[in-house]
Amino acid sequence: MLFPTVRYGENPPDAVATDTADSLVGFEVTELVDEKTVKLWSRGLGRDKEWEFEEVIQKIEQILSGKSKKLAVSPYPKNMLVMHTDERNLRWRLRSGELSLKSRLFKKYPHIDQAYLLFSYQPGQETYPYLELKFLP
């Protein structure tokens, strides 16, 4: 449980919060997106990316690896990574279970204690939907 005391402006991490034990926790925030698709949309040529399961896994692993390297200089004993995605096809396929990450174990990276995949707000839901990524022991 985290208290709402949040500081911004450090980099890394992007934000810092205080947990229930009064310890500081670093938060790194990033986006899970297909850069090629974003470029096409910016030129008016976009279509939703059709993500394959292995592409999703590779992209998440790439983000975890890069952010862990970045967080190596974080002064906090615990760091969390939040990956937001608003890609419609990916969001629907992950939330529907068509692409399931529930049983997937990701490599443990040394500077990330927890990682979450956060989705955009869905009308009729009380919170923003998310998946917690599970790491190998």
N, C-alpha and C positions, 0 to 999 in steps of 0.2 A: 504494500500500500504506500502510495506516495502522497505527500502533502502538497498543496498547491504553491508552495514557495518555489518560484522558478526564476532563474537568472539567464539572460541572453547576452550574446556578444563575445563569448569566448569561442575560439575556434582552433582546434577541436576541444570539446564537443560543441554542438550548436546550442545546447541549453543544459542547465543543471537544475535538478530538483532535490528536495530533501525527503528521505524516506522516513518511515515510522520510528526508526532507531536514531534519527537525526544525522544520518550519514548522507553525504552528498553523492548523487548519482548523475553521471554524464549521459546526455541524450544526443545521439547523432541522427539526423533526419535526412532522408534522400528519397528519390523517386525511382520506381521500377517502371521503365518506359523503353520502348524501342526507338532509338534515336533516328533511324532511317525513316520510320513512320512519321515522326515529328517534323522532320525536314520536308517530307512530301506534303503534309497538311499545311505547313507554312507557305508552300507554293500553290496551294489550292488543288493539289493532286492526291490528297489523302484518302485512304481507306483504312478501316480497322485492321490491325495486324492479327493474323490467325496464328496464335501461339501454339507451338507443339510442347508437349510435356518436358522433353529434354532441353528445349530452349529456355523454358522457365527456370529449370534447375540450374542450368549454366549461368543464366543472368543473375540469379540469387547468389550463387557461389562467387561470381565475379564481384558483386556488390559487397558481400561479406568480406572477401579477401582485401579489397581496396579500402574499405572503411576500417578494418582491423589495423591495417598499416597506418592509417591516418590517426587512429585512436591510441597508437603506441605512446604518444606524448601526452595523453590525457592524465591529469594529476589525480583522477578520482578512482577509488577502489572498485567501483562498479560502473560499467558502461552499457547502455542499451541502444540498439539500432532500430529505428522505425523506417520501414520502406513503404511509401505510399504509392498506390497505383490507381489510375483512373482510366486505364485502358478497358473499354467496354467488353470486348471479347474475353480478355483475360479475367477480368473481374467476375463476369458471369460464369465462366467455366470453372474457376476456382471455388466460388461460393456455391455453385450447384453440385460440386463434388465430381464433375466430369474430369477435372484435373485435380487430383487430391494430393495434398501435402501432409495430411494427418499422420500417415505412417512413415513419411520420409524423414530420415535423420541426416542432418547436414554436418559437415566437418566442423569441429570446434575450433574457433579462431581465438587466439590468445587475448585479445583486447575487447571482445564482445561477450558480455555475460548473458544477455537475452536479445532476441530479435523478433520483430513483429512485421507482418505484412498488413498494412492498413488500407481499407477501401473507402471510397467516397460514401457520403451519407446516402442512405436509402429511405425514401419516404415511408412512414409507418413504423420505423424502427427507433428505439429509444437511444441507441448509441451508434457510433460508426462501427461497422463490422470489421473484424480483424482476425488474423490467424497468427498464433504464436509458432515460430519455427522451433523445431526440436533439434538438439545437437547430439552427436555421438558422445558416449561417456568418455 
